[in-house]
Amino acid sequence: MSTLTNSFEYILKNFENLKKLDEGEVERICKLILKARNIFVYGVGRSGIVGRMFAMRLVQLGLQAYFVGETITPVVTDKDVVILLSGTGETQGALLVAQICRRVNAKIISITSSTDNSIYKASDFKIVLEINKSSDLAPLGTLFESSSHILLDSMIALLMKMKGESENDLRQRHAIWL
């Protein structure tokens, strides 16, 4: 087999781990998201890109969502939810965001790859993605970032169902919908 095919198979096999997630916890998190006044998302690097994609979908779902650090992001309050993405759970920027959220009593949701990290411990709600060992077939944080993306897109489907929304409803809120 080619390197490309081996990489596909390695990454796809890792996605099987998503089936092990506690669906009840994911549903509780989705309910919390729907009740929040604002949803803030934060991650650094490729995790941040995944976070931005999720925030965009939340906006298309009709929710007030922001990515932390953008110029139009309002101040977080105790009526808000903050979602932190960090494979290691030790990303300095995410730790700082968690500290600020703690001061104002905002709810913190973390998505990390283990329970042994500072962000996990600082969070009210936690999703831990079981990630296979990195390799040249999926270097650095590829498995965490890709798994986070699939998880968050799947959560959008659940949020759509909870809100009674369709793809057409989201399309009408799309930035370039004509």
N, C-alpha and C positions, 0 to 999 in steps of 0.2 A: 504494500500500500504506500501511497505517497504521503509526504509530510502533511500536505493539506488535508487529506482524508483522515489521517491519524489525529490531527488537531481537531477536526470536526467531531470525530467520535469521542475524543477525550473531553471536550467541552460539553457535548450533549449528554454524556454519561454523568457529568457533574450536575446537570440540571435535574436529574432524577432525585437528587437530595431535597429539592424543593417540595416534593410530595410528603416529606417527613415533617414539615412545619405543622405547628399547632394551629389548625384552622380556626378554632375558637378564639385564640389570641388575636389572630389577624382580623377576624370579624369585630372583636372588641375595639381594636385600633381603628378600623374603618368607621365604626359608630362614633368614636371620639373625634375623628377627623370631620365627620358631618356636623357635629355639634359645635365645633370650634368657630370662634369669630373669624380668626385668621389662621392659616396654616403656613408655617415657615419651614423651608427645607434648606439643609446645608450639607455640603460635602466639599472636599478638596480634590483637585485633579479630575481624573476620570469618574470618581464617585460623585463629584460635583456636577459633571455633565449628566450623569444618570439622574441626579436630584433635580436638575433644571428640566429635564424631560418630564419628570413626574409632576413638578409644579405647573408646567404648561398644560398637562392633561387635567389637573385639578381645576385650573382656570376654565378650560373648555367644558368642564363638568358644572360650571357655574359657581364655583367656590372662590373665596378670597385667598389666593395663594401667592407666596413671594419666595424668592431665593435670597437668603441672608447675604448682605454685602452689596446688593444692587442699590443704585441711587434712589429708587422709588420705594424701597422697603420701609414700611412704618415701624414704629417701636413695638416690641413684643410686650404683651400684658398677661395677666392671669387668666384671661379668657381665650388664650391662644394655645396652639399646639406647635411644637417644633420637632421636626424629623431630622435626625442626624445620621448620615451614612459614613461609616468608617470601617474599612476592613480590619484594621489593627485595633480600633477602639482607643487609640492613643493620639490621633491627629490633633495637634496643638490648637488649631483654629476651632475645631469642633469642641474641644474641651473648654475653651473660652466661652463659646456660645452656650454650652451646658451650664457653666457657672452663672452667666447672666440670666438664663432662664430660671435657675434655682432661686435667684434673688427676687424675681418678680412672680414666682409661683406658676409659671407656664408649664404645661405638661410636656414632658420630653419623651419622644419615641426614638429608640435607637435601632439601627440595623447594622450589625457587626458580624464578625465571623467567629467569635468566641465569647464566653462568659467571663473570661479572666482579663478584663480591661477596665479602664477608668470610665469610659463613656457608658458602657453597659451598667456599671454600678451607679452612675448618676441618673439613670433613666427611670421613668415611671412605667413605661411599657417597652418591651424588648422583643426584637426578632433576631435570632441567631441563625445565620446561614451556614449550614455544614458545607465546608469547601474542601475539595480534594487537594492534595499537595500540588503546588505549582510545578510546572515543568517547562521545558522549551516549547512544548505544544500549546501552552497557555501561560506565558510568563507574567511575573509580577502580580498585579491584582486582577488579572483578566477574569478569573473564575468568580471572584467576589462581585466585580462590577457587572459582569454579564448576568449573574444570578440575581443581583439587586434589580437590574432592569426588568427581568422577566417577572420577578415578584411584584414590583410596583405596577407594571402594566396589568398584571392579573388582579391586583387590588383595584385598579381603575374599573375593571369589569364588574367586580363585586360592588364597588361604590355606585356604579351605574344602575345595577339591579336594585340596590337599597333605595336609590332616589327615584326609581322608575323612569330612568332616562335611556334613550336609544343612541346609537351611533349618529343618527341624523340630528339629534339634539346637540350633541357635541360639535358636529360639523358646523352648525349654525353659529357657534361661538368661536370657531376657528378664525385666527387673525386674518386670513386671506379669503374667507368665505364671501362669495359675491352673489 
